[in-house]
Amino acid sequence: MQKNKVTTYLLYAIGEIVLVVIGILIAVSINNRNEEIKARNRLKETITAFRDDLAQDTLLIHNRISEVKHQYLLNERLRDRVAKPSSTIDTLLKIVRSEFNPNWTEPLRYNTNNYNSLINSGLIEILPDTLRTQIKNFYNQKFSKINLVERITNDYRGKLATYVNTYTFGSTPLHDQGPLIDSLVWSNVDYGHLAASFQGLSNFKRILFTLTRDEMEYSSESSKALILQIDQYLLK
């Protein structure tokens, strides 16, 4: 100080500060880079698992959709027979007693754990815009369709409970009422109520199987398209 070296000391101090700041910035940059690499590695693992979920879902749909279509066509054939001008009370009785099965196919339970991980972790935001948008749009549509199926299913359960408390139907592994109960139930039937009940249930089954089939077809085709996009992304 006495030798007028204030400027020298100030420059030295500033230089030290600059070096420290540069060191901190470099350390932060390296840390950010490491975190980015870790995030991308986590993303690759999660998106790969997500792709496997989609593949598994398409297999579930493939194994189930033929039965859904079959049940829809069977229900339509029964409705057509009752609707014919030549149909009689005996036609209705034969159908509801031995052919009409009011049971339905429960909705599929899809694999969504890895999709939820993509969303909740924020990893989905690292994906390219096109793929990210495609995934979000797919699940927005998918969940909307699933929710509609579930609402119709709940309504159908209520109507079914009323029906089975009034009538018996064809023997199945889960519904084997025996000849005594069957004969007593059908000995004095209100045919108008029976016709309305069959019409209501079969119409609900038509709606339910149509919505279920549409959801499955949408999920299957969209999942296959997403798998192709994910495969292209993983190859980069």
C-alpha positions as CSV (number, residue, x, y, z in Angstrom):
1,M,0.0,0.0,0.0
2,Q,2.8,2.4,0.9
3,K,4.6,1.7,-2.3
4,N,1.5,2.6,-4.3
5,K,0.7,-1.0,-5.3
6,V,-3.0,-0.7,-4.8
7,T,-3.8,-1.2,-8.4
8,T,-1.6,-4.3,-8.6
9,Y,-3.4,-5.8,-5.6
10,L,-6.8,-5.0,-7.0
11,L,-6.0,-6.6,-10.3
12,Y,-4.7,-9.6,-8.5
13,A,-7.8,-9.9,-6.4
14,I,-10.1,-9.4,-9.4
15,G,-8.1,-12.1,-11.2
16,E,-8.5,-14.5,-8.3
17,I,-12.3,-13.8,-8.3
18,V,-12.5,-14.3,-12.1
19,L,-10.6,-17.6,-11.8
20,V,-12.9,-18.8,-9.0
21,V,-16.0,-17.8,-11.0
22,I,-14.7,-19.6,-14.1
23,G,-13.9,-22.7,-12.0
24,I,-17.5,-22.6,-10.5
25,L,-19.0,-22.2,-14.0
26,I,-16.9,-25.1,-15.4
27,A,-17.9,-27.3,-12.4
28,V,-21.6,-26.4,-12.8
29,S,-21.4,-27.0,-16.6
30,I,-19.7,-30.4,-16.0
31,N,-22.4,-31.2,-13.4
32,N,-25.2,-30.2,-15.7
33,R,-23.7,-32.2,-18.4
34,N,-23.5,-35.3,-16.2
35,E,-27.0,-34.8,-15.0
36,E,-28.2,-34.5,-18.6
37,I,-26.4,-37.7,-19.5
38,K,-28.0,-39.4,-16.5
39,A,-31.4,-38.1,-17.5
40,R,-31.0,-39.3,-21.1
41,N,-29.9,-42.7,-19.9
42,R,-33.0,-42.9,-17.6
43,L,-35.1,-41.7,-20.5
44,K,-33.7,-44.4,-22.8
45,E,-34.4,-47.1,-20.1
46,T,-37.9,-45.8,-19.5
47,I,-38.9,-45.3,-23.1
48,T,-37.6,-48.8,-23.9
49,A,-39.8,-50.2,-21.1
50,F,-42.7,-48.1,-22.3
51,R,-42.2,-49.5,-25.8
52,D,-42.4,-53.1,-24.3
53,D,-45.6,-52.1,-22.5
54,L,-47.1,-51.0,-25.8
55,A,-46.1,-54.3,-27.5
56,Q,-47.6,-56.3,-24.6
57,D,-50.8,-54.3,-24.9
58,T,-51.1,-55.0,-28.6
59,L,-50.8,-58.7,-27.8
60,L,-53.5,-58.5,-25.1
61,I,-55.8,-56.8,-27.6
62,H,-55.0,-59.4,-30.3
63,N,-56.0,-62.2,-27.9
64,R,-59.2,-60.5,-26.8
65,I,-60.7,-58.6,-29.7
66,S,-61.9,-61.7,-31.7
67,E,-64.1,-62.7,-28.7
68,V,-65.5,-59.1,-28.5
69,K,-66.4,-59.2,-32.2
70,H,-67.9,-62.6,-31.8
71,Q,-70.1,-61.6,-28.9
72,Y,-71.2,-58.5,-30.7
73,L,-72.3,-60.5,-33.8
74,L,-74.0,-63.1,-31.6
75,N,-76.0,-60.3,-29.8
76,E,-77.0,-58.8,-33.1
77,R,-78.2,-62.1,-34.5
78,L,-80.4,-62.6,-31.4
79,R,-81.8,-59.1,-31.8
80,D,-82.5,-59.7,-35.5
81,R,-84.4,-62.8,-34.8
82,V,-86.7,-61.1,-32.2
83,A,-87.2,-58.2,-34.6
84,K,-88.4,-60.3,-37.5
85,P,-92.2,-60.0,-38.4
86,S,-92.5,-63.8,-38.0
87,S,-91.1,-63.9,-34.5
88,T,-93.5,-65.0,-31.7
89,I,-93.5,-65.2,-27.9
90,D,-91.9,-68.6,-28.2
91,T,-89.1,-67.1,-30.2
92,L,-88.4,-64.6,-27.4
93,L,-88.7,-67.3,-24.7
94,K,-86.3,-69.6,-26.5
95,I,-83.7,-66.9,-26.9
96,V,-83.8,-65.5,-23.4
97,R,-84.1,-68.9,-21.6
98,S,-81.4,-70.8,-23.5
99,E,-79.4,-68.5,-25.8
100,F,-79.1,-65.0,-24.5
101,N,-76.2,-64.6,-22.1
102,P,-76.2,-61.1,-20.5
103,N,-72.6,-61.5,-19.3
104,W,-70.0,-59.1,-20.8
105,T,-66.3,-58.9,-21.4
106,E,-64.5,-56.9,-18.8
107,P,-62.3,-54.0,-20.2
108,L,-58.6,-54.8,-20.6
109,R,-56.2,-53.5,-18.0
110,Y,-53.4,-51.9,-19.9
111,N,-49.8,-51.4,-18.8
112,T,-49.4,-47.8,-17.8
113,N,-46.6,-47.8,-15.2
114,N,-43.9,-46.7,-17.6
115,Y,-46.1,-44.1,-19.2
116,N,-46.8,-42.7,-15.8
117,S,-43.1,-42.7,-15.1
118,L,-42.4,-40.7,-18.3
119,I,-45.0,-38.1,-17.2
120,N,-44.3,-37.9,-13.5
121,S,-40.6,-37.7,-13.9
122,G,-40.8,-35.1,-16.6
123,L,-38.6,-37.3,-18.8
124,I,-41.2,-37.0,-21.6
125,E,-40.2,-33.4,-22.0
126,I,-36.8,-34.4,-23.2
127,L,-38.3,-36.3,-26.2
128,P,-38.4,-34.8,-29.6
129,D,-41.6,-32.6,-30.1
130,T,-43.2,-35.0,-32.6
131,L,-42.8,-38.1,-30.5
132,R,-43.8,-36.3,-27.3
133,T,-46.9,-34.9,-28.9
134,Q,-47.8,-38.3,-30.4
135,I,-47.6,-40.0,-27.0
136,K,-49.7,-37.4,-25.2
137,N,-52.3,-37.3,-27.9
138,F,-52.5,-41.1,-28.0
139,Y,-53.1,-41.4,-24.3
140,N,-55.6,-38.5,-24.2
141,Q,-57.7,-40.3,-26.8
142,K,-57.1,-43.7,-25.2
143,F,-58.1,-42.6,-21.7
144,S,-61.2,-40.8,-23.1
145,K,-62.3,-44.0,-24.8
146,I,-61.6,-46.2,-21.8
147,N,-63.5,-43.9,-19.5
148,L,-66.5,-44.0,-21.8
149,V,-66.4,-47.8,-21.8
150,E,-66.2,-47.9,-18.0
151,R,-69.2,-45.6,-17.7
152,I,-71.3,-47.7,-20.0
153,T,-70.1,-50.9,-18.2
154,N,-71.2,-49.5,-14.8
155,D,-74.7,-48.6,-16.3
156,Y,-74.9,-52.1,-17.8
157,R,-74.1,-53.7,-14.4
158,G,-77.1,-51.9,-12.9
159,K,-79.4,-53.1,-15.6
160,L,-78.0,-56.6,-15.4
161,A,-78.6,-56.8,-11.6
162,T,-82.3,-56.1,-12.1
163,Y,-82.5,-58.6,-14.9
164,V,-80.9,-61.6,-13.1
165,N,-83.1,-60.9,-10.0
166,T,-86.1,-61.4,-12.2
167,Y,-85.1,-64.0,-14.9
168,T,-82.8,-67.0,-15.3
169,F,-80.8,-67.6,-18.4
170,G,-78.9,-70.3,-20.2
171,S,-76.8,-72.5,-18.0
172,T,-73.1,-71.4,-17.8
173,P,-70.3,-72.4,-15.4
174,L,-71.2,-69.4,-13.3
175,H,-75.0,-69.6,-13.6
176,D,-76.4,-73.0,-13.2
177,Q,-79.8,-72.5,-11.5
178,G,-81.2,-76.0,-12.1
179,P,-84.5,-77.2,-13.6
180,L,-86.7,-76.4,-10.6
181,I,-85.7,-72.7,-10.2
182,D,-85.8,-72.3,-14.0
183,S,-89.3,-73.7,-14.3
184,L,-90.7,-71.7,-11.4
185,V,-89.2,-68.4,-12.7
186,W,-90.7,-68.9,-16.2
187,S,-94.1,-70.3,-15.1
188,N,-95.8,-66.9,-14.9
189,V,-93.9,-64.3,-16.9
190,D,-94.9,-60.8,-17.8
191,Y,-94.0,-60.9,-21.5
192,G,-94.1,-57.2,-22.0
193,H,-91.6,-56.7,-19.2
194,L,-89.5,-59.6,-20.5
195,A,-89.4,-58.1,-24.0
196,A,-88.5,-54.6,-22.7
197,S,-85.8,-56.1,-20.4
198,F,-84.2,-58.1,-23.3
199,Q,-84.4,-55.1,-25.6
200,G,-82.7,-52.8,-23.1
201,L,-80.0,-55.3,-22.1
202,S,-79.2,-56.4,-25.7
203,N,-79.1,-52.7,-26.8
204,F,-76.7,-51.9,-24.0
205,K,-74.5,-54.9,-25.0
206,R,-74.5,-53.6,-28.6
207,I,-73.2,-50.2,-27.4
208,L,-70.8,-51.7,-24.9
209,F,-69.2,-54.1,-27.4
210,T,-69.1,-51.4,-30.1
211,L,-67.2,-49.0,-27.8
212,T,-64.9,-51.7,-26.5
213,R,-64.1,-52.9,-30.1
214,D,-63.4,-49.3,-31.2
215,E,-61.2,-48.6,-28.2
216,M,-59.2,-51.8,-28.8
217,E,-58.8,-51.1,-32.5
218,Y,-57.7,-47.6,-31.8
219,S,-55.2,-48.7,-29.1
220,S,-53.8,-51.5,-31.3
221,E,-53.2,-49.4,-34.4
222,S,-51.9,-46.4,-32.5
223,S,-49.6,-48.5,-30.3
224,K,-48.1,-50.1,-33.4
225,A,-47.4,-46.6,-34.9
226,L,-45.9,-45.4,-31.6
227,I,-43.6,-48.5,-31.5
228,L,-42.3,-47.6,-34.9
229,Q,-41.6,-44.0,-33.9
230,I,-39.9,-45.1,-30.7
231,D,-37.7,-47.6,-32.5
232,Q,-36.6,-44.8,-34.9
233,Y,-35.8,-42.6,-31.9
234,L,-33.8,-45.3,-30.1
235,L,-31.7,-45.9,-33.2
236,K,-30.5,-42.3,-33.3
